[in-house]
Structure formats: C-alpha cells, structure tokens
C-alpha cells in the first residue's frame, strides 16, 4: 500500500447511515428487526469522498 493510500485510510470522514425499523417479515407475519445500510466511506473536511472498504467496529459504535 502506498503512503498516499495509507493517509487516505486514516482521514476522519463523515459517514452516512440510515436506520429502518422493519416490523414485518417476508410472509407479513410480525418479525421486528432493523436494517442499517451505511456508506463505504464518507466525506472529509474538504467535502471530498474518501472510500473505505473496512470500517472498524469501534467507529460504528460511535454513530
């Protein structure tokens, strides 16, 4: 990995997430669960999108 890539992976970014409460399953029976799609990266302070394939669990707990 090049120093440029390493620097990009360490930048603090603002990631996006949507939480959806889904009360029903496939057969319309009650099956309460959530869906949590998140972005694979985020925007840095200069509003440039930084792609991150791996987001550490500790970072996700802060959302």
MOHUJO-V862357 format. One record per residue. N is the residue number from 1. BURIAL is I if it has 16 or more other C-alpha atoms within 10 Angstrom, else O. Layout:
BEGIN
n->N burial->BURIAL
n->N burial->BURIAL
END
This chain:
BEGIN
n->1 burial->O
n->2 burial->O
n->3 burial->O
n->4 burial->O
n->5 burial->O
n->6 burial->O
n->7 burial->O
n->8 burial->O
n->9 burial->I
n->10 burial->O
n->11 burial->O
n->12 burial->O
n->13 burial->I
n->14 burial->I
n->15 burial->I
n->16 burial->O
n->17 burial->O
n->18 burial->O
n->19 burial->O
n->20 burial->O
n->21 burial->O
n->22 burial->O
n->23 burial->O
n->24 burial->O
n->25 burial->O
n->26 burial->O
n->27 burial->O
n->28 burial->O
n->29 burial->O
n->30 burial->O
n->31 burial->O
n->32 burial->O
n->33 burial->O
n->34 burial->O
n->35 burial->O
n->36 burial->O
n->37 burial->O
n->38 burial->O
n->39 burial->O
n->40 burial->O
n->41 burial->I
n->42 burial->I
n->43 burial->I
n->44 burial->O
n->45 burial->O
n->46 burial->O
n->47 burial->O
n->48 burial->O
n->49 burial->O
n->50 burial->I
n->51 burial->O
n->52 burial->I
n->53 burial->O
n->54 burial->O
n->55 burial->O
n->56 burial->O
n->57 burial->O
n->58 burial->O
n->59 burial->O
n->60 burial->O
n->61 burial->O
n->62 burial->O
n->63 burial->O
END
